[in-house]
Every structure is written in C-alpha cells, then in structure tokens.
Amino acid sequence: MQLNPLAGVGVEVTDLDLRCLSTHQTQRLQQQFAEHGLLIFRDQALSELDHLALAKHWGEVNTNRFFQAHPEYPDIALVGKEPDQVTNIGGGWHTDHSYDEEPALGSILVARELPQQGGDTWFVSMYRAFEGLSKGLQSLLLDLRAVHSAKHVFGKSSSYMQAKVEAARLRKPELADALEDPIHPVVIRHPLSKKPALYVNPGFTLRFEGWTEAESKPLLDYLYEHAVQSEKIQRLSWKPGTVAFWDNRATWHYALNDYQGERRMMHRVTINGSKLTAY
C-alpha cells in the first residue's frame, strides 16, 4: 500500500485492493483518515456488497433519509444526474449531515457511471481552515456555537427540493421539516484526531447561536471565503474504479455541474458518527 499526500487535502492510496483488507492495512487507513480527512483510491472493483463491507470497517451504516436508495441495497444512496436534468446534487460547498444531532462520520462514494468530461469534486480541509485564521479570530470562534438545518434544502418548501422532486432524486421532505435544528460548536475537537476543526458550512449552517441571520452573515461569509481559497482546494477527477472516502467533520466538498447532457451515477454509503464537542 502506497500513501501519497495531496497538496490541498487528503491522501491518494495506491497498490491496494479494498476488497481484501488486512487488519494492519485497515489500521493504517484509519490513521490516515483521522489525520487527513480524505482518502482517494484508484483502480478498484467494488461490488455493492464490497462497498457496504468497506464502510463497516469504520462503523454502522447510516441509511440516507432524503436520497433515492439503490433498489436492491437500501443502505446505498443514489447520487445521480440524468442527461435531461439541469441541476445536480451537491453542487455547492457543504458537509453532509451537519443538520443531525450526531453528524455522520463520513461517506464513501463509488463512481459507477461517469460523463466523458467533467463531474469532478472539490474538497477542502477544515483543519487547515481553522489553522489559517488569526489567533484573535480563533479565540472568538472557540466560544461560539452555530445552528444548522436541513429544512431550507430538503424541506417541502425549499426551492432546491422542488427542483428535484419531479426528477425523483430526492424524497421524504416531511422528514426534513420534522427535524429539530441542532446546535454544534463552531470549532470542534475532532472525534478521531483530537485536532481543532472549523465546523460551519454554506450548505446547512443558518446562524450563530444567539445571533440573527443578518448579524451572522458577514462573519460566516468571511469564514466561507477563507476556507475555499484556491490554493487550499483539492480537485478529484473521477475515473472508472475511483473511490473517495471523506470525513464530514474535517472536510467540505463541492460536486461540479459541468457535464450537461450526460449521465453521472455515483453510489454513496454514509457511516454514523457521534455528538460533537467543543475544542
């Protein structure tokens, strides 16, 4: 197994078959995952059962409430875009499941069908985002908590949901509307690495606790702009056999929507996490 650190965030892992991991290999991958928050694998041949077995090395599988499920394997979420569809899923900076009281550990995405060109995914590190702030701003953020929500994205009245309901890519908006909006520390002690990580995101963070949305917006916008400076972005170009495993507590990602008129189908398995604590 070869480990190749990437310039922006993550590690590319080569010379490894994910279908037959030894105990030692699993331990090394777990260490790299905790440290870097993103593992990229190439030239894999995972079946759906292999995909699920891989996820179980890290924890219990989380069955997605809002995405369409694989018809034979309900724990696998379908993240797709058909040739006649204009919008894609995940086409903006976000981290999955921050709208849950116990946000997901991470997601394993397997490329099943790719466009001829385009469809890359960007990643950035929330370890690096926090490290790059001034000591004064770091100190301020350590005392803040933020409100997260799924309603404005997956709820019945959201424009995002309405644009996709007819395409049958998303489902059960009533579940999003029923969720309580959780409050998480703005800077978390990462459950695995114990390092500080910035934990707000443009997709699901509404405001700081005790602040209005208008008061929160300037600081949140600054943090978002700071986190995605071009030199910090790691671009993943998908190929057949590519597998990405990212940590939702330590990274953001962005699915590029630059392949109009072509089909892209990815299979995603998400792993349960734990309640987050302040750094």
Legacy VTK file of the C-alpha trace (Angstrom):
# vtk DataFile Version 3.0
C-alpha trace
ASCII
DATASET POLYDATA
POINTS 279 float
0.000 0.000 0.000
1.417 3.348 -1.084
0.311 6.628 0.536
0.669 9.823 -1.486
-0.277 13.027 0.396
-2.164 15.531 -1.768
-1.391 19.234 -1.900
-4.822 20.529 -0.879
-6.254 17.892 1.404
-6.175 14.132 1.683
-4.097 11.131 0.680
-4.217 9.076 -2.512
-3.837 5.382 -1.735
-2.477 3.042 -4.413
-1.392 -0.606 -4.666
-4.288 -1.747 -2.527
-7.395 -3.878 -3.113
-10.213 -2.641 -0.891
-11.996 -5.991 -1.168
-9.409 -7.813 0.947
-8.004 -5.518 3.626
-5.778 -6.978 6.300
-6.031 -5.822 9.903
-2.751 -3.917 9.521
-3.923 -2.187 6.322
-7.226 -1.217 7.943
-5.396 0.302 10.913
-3.111 2.321 8.607
-6.086 3.612 6.643
-7.892 4.564 9.850
-4.833 6.534 10.976
-4.582 8.342 7.637
-8.306 9.061 7.614
-8.144 10.626 11.087
-5.104 12.709 10.189
-6.124 13.944 6.727
-9.905 13.562 6.438
-9.907 12.299 2.845
-8.758 9.051 1.214
-8.761 8.590 -2.569
-8.474 5.090 -4.059
-7.971 4.239 -7.724
-8.493 1.135 -9.857
-10.943 -0.563 -7.507
-13.595 -3.129 -8.463
-16.093 -2.904 -5.627
-19.460 -4.607 -5.885
-22.333 -3.178 -3.883
-21.692 -5.749 -1.147
-17.981 -4.865 -1.143
-18.924 -1.198 -0.791
-21.063 -1.905 2.268
-18.437 -4.199 3.794
-15.801 -1.481 3.424
-17.990 1.035 5.251
-18.464 -1.356 8.152
-14.714 -1.226 8.874
-15.436 2.288 10.212
-18.810 1.929 11.879
-22.543 1.476 11.481
-24.051 2.392 8.126
-26.421 5.363 8.063
-29.376 4.884 5.715
-29.951 8.196 3.957
-33.408 9.679 4.508
-33.549 12.064 1.552
-31.760 10.441 -1.397
-33.245 7.706 -3.524
-31.988 4.302 -2.438
-30.475 1.537 -4.523
-33.347 -0.825 -5.432
-31.541 -3.888 -4.072
-29.328 -2.344 -1.384
-31.272 0.299 0.573
-28.186 1.387 2.544
-26.646 2.651 -0.704
-27.847 6.122 -1.737
-28.014 7.013 -5.423
-26.327 10.322 -6.266
-27.078 10.797 -9.924
-27.831 13.213 -12.732
-29.560 12.230 -15.965
-28.850 13.812 -19.379
-32.092 15.827 -19.286
-31.537 17.200 -15.773
-30.006 20.637 -15.317
-29.171 20.775 -11.612
-27.031 18.266 -9.763
-26.919 17.047 -6.162
-24.227 18.619 -4.010
-23.476 21.500 -6.365
-22.222 23.891 -3.679
-19.797 23.825 -0.767
-21.166 21.755 2.119
-20.537 18.912 4.522
-23.052 16.105 4.783
-25.350 15.650 7.769
-24.372 18.692 9.833
-28.155 19.053 10.260
-28.163 15.963 12.524
-27.640 15.983 16.295
-24.964 13.343 15.726
-23.442 14.225 12.339
-22.236 11.392 10.139
-18.617 10.271 10.414
-18.144 10.260 6.671
-19.212 8.986 3.282
-17.730 6.524 0.809
-18.550 7.417 -2.798
-18.011 4.936 -5.638
-18.042 6.005 -9.296
-20.468 3.833 -11.265
-21.105 5.860 -14.447
-19.197 8.972 -15.467
-19.530 11.637 -18.172
-16.879 11.807 -20.862
-15.580 15.018 -19.300
-16.304 16.975 -16.140
-18.066 15.921 -12.961
-15.048 16.477 -10.722
-15.399 17.011 -6.963
-13.569 19.681 -4.956
-12.502 19.172 -1.341
-11.100 21.491 1.323
-9.781 20.810 4.828
-11.464 22.275 7.884
-8.283 21.610 9.868
-6.421 23.954 7.526
-9.292 26.438 7.506
-9.056 26.887 11.274
-5.245 26.854 11.342
-5.136 29.685 8.794
-7.165 32.130 10.900
-5.637 34.776 13.129
-5.215 33.932 16.810
-7.767 36.619 17.682
-10.441 35.193 15.400
-9.662 31.658 16.537
-10.211 32.753 20.130
-13.570 34.354 19.256
-14.780 31.271 17.398
-13.897 28.914 20.230
-16.727 30.431 22.275
-19.372 30.270 19.539
-21.935 27.677 18.543
-23.969 27.603 15.335
-27.441 26.492 14.271
-27.673 24.006 11.389
-30.764 22.912 9.452
-31.980 20.608 6.673
-35.301 22.366 6.073
-34.119 25.002 3.604
-32.519 22.294 1.444
-34.617 19.139 1.810
-37.893 20.507 3.239
-41.170 20.752 1.336
-40.973 24.494 0.736
-37.331 24.657 -0.384
-36.643 25.637 -3.981
-33.800 23.101 -4.033
-36.152 20.253 -3.186
-38.902 21.383 -5.531
-36.460 21.450 -8.438
-35.647 17.779 -7.893
-38.855 16.130 -6.673
-40.121 15.613 -10.219
-36.832 14.002 -11.154
-37.279 11.528 -8.262
-33.755 12.060 -6.985
-34.760 13.199 -3.523
-37.575 12.097 -1.241
-39.439 12.495 2.061
-39.250 16.283 2.584
-41.572 15.851 5.571
-38.679 14.211 7.437
-36.539 17.321 6.974
-39.348 19.568 8.134
-39.769 17.458 11.278
-36.085 17.666 12.282
-35.072 19.918 15.151
-32.313 22.322 14.109
-29.202 21.160 16.007
-26.622 23.480 17.521
-22.950 22.496 17.154
-19.700 24.101 18.315
-18.167 26.343 15.644
-14.778 24.799 16.425
-14.937 21.108 17.272
-12.433 18.759 18.841
-12.306 16.198 16.068
-13.507 12.852 17.455
-10.638 10.892 15.896
-7.632 13.206 15.574
-8.496 15.442 18.577
-7.375 18.441 16.469
-9.447 21.642 16.144
-11.604 21.840 13.035
-13.893 24.605 11.806
-17.459 23.293 11.793
-19.742 25.575 9.822
-20.632 25.205 6.149
-22.523 27.165 3.464
-24.967 24.348 2.792
-26.551 23.815 6.186
-25.386 26.457 8.704
-28.009 29.145 9.371
-26.516 31.443 12.015
-24.569 31.640 15.245
-26.439 30.759 18.408
-27.852 33.943 19.962
-27.203 35.944 16.760
-29.641 36.826 13.996
-29.017 35.588 10.467
-28.234 39.160 9.407
-25.678 39.552 12.199
-24.148 36.151 11.444
-23.824 36.593 7.687
-20.696 38.815 7.492
-18.598 36.547 9.700
-19.896 33.350 8.126
-19.219 34.729 4.649
-15.669 35.612 5.699
-15.080 32.094 7.038
-16.501 30.527 3.886
-14.339 32.660 1.606
-11.272 31.963 3.722
-11.836 28.193 3.667
-12.015 27.852 -0.119
-9.046 29.907 -1.274
-7.835 28.326 -4.499
-4.546 27.020 -3.113
-6.464 25.032 -0.478
-8.765 23.192 -2.910
-8.059 19.587 -3.831
-9.693 18.622 -7.124
-10.657 14.994 -7.615
-11.043 13.896 -11.223
-13.093 10.735 -11.224
-12.184 7.701 -13.322
-13.741 4.241 -13.525
-12.758 2.431 -10.329
-12.271 5.585 -8.256
-13.467 5.536 -4.643
-13.452 8.565 -2.306
-13.869 8.388 1.457
-14.193 11.740 3.210
-14.656 12.793 6.819
-17.683 15.062 7.219
-16.220 16.586 10.395
-12.924 17.591 8.757
-13.748 18.493 5.135
-16.182 20.224 2.810
-16.881 19.098 -0.745
-18.438 20.516 -3.916
-19.726 18.444 -6.866
-19.086 20.341 -10.101
-22.008 20.541 -12.530
-20.159 20.904 -15.833
-21.351 17.916 -17.882
-24.757 18.947 -19.224
-26.448 16.361 -21.414
-24.543 13.408 -19.936
-25.276 10.871 -17.219
-23.353 10.591 -13.956
-24.210 7.968 -11.335
-22.445 7.550 -8.017
-23.180 5.196 -5.127
-22.797 6.623 -1.634
-22.648 4.849 1.697
-22.621 7.021 4.810
-21.312 5.988 8.227
-22.796 7.054 11.548
-20.842 9.474 13.691
-21.173 10.886 17.194
-22.141 14.047 19.033
-19.565 16.806 18.558
-17.777 18.572 21.377
-16.105 21.984 21.511
-12.348 22.306 21.276
LINES 1 280
279 0 1 2 3 4 5 6 7 8 9 10 11 12 13 14 15 16 17 18 19 20 21 22 23 24 25 26 27 28 29 30 31 32 33 34 35 36 37 38 39 40 41 42 43 44 45 46 47 48 49 50 51 52 53 54 55 56 57 58 59 60 61 62 63 64 65 66 67 68 69 70 71 72 73 74 75 76 77 78 79 80 81 82 83 84 85 86 87 88 89 90 91 92 93 94 95 96 97 98 99 100 101 102 103 104 105 106 107 108 109 110 111 112 113 114 115 116 117 118 119 120 121 122 123 124 125 126 127 128 129 130 131 132 133 134 135 136 137 138 139 140 141 142 143 144 145 146 147 148 149 150 151 152 153 154 155 156 157 158 159 160 161 162 163 164 165 166 167 168 169 170 171 172 173 174 175 176 177 178 179 180 181 182 183 184 185 186 187 188 189 190 191 192 193 194 195 196 197 198 199 200 201 202 203 204 205 206 207 208 209 210 211 212 213 214 215 216 217 218 219 220 221 222 223 224 225 226 227 228 229 230 231 232 233 234 235 236 237 238 239 240 241 242 243 244 245 246 247 248 249 250 251 252 253 254 255 256 257 258 259 260 261 262 263 264 265 266 267 268 269 270 271 272 273 274 275 276 277 278
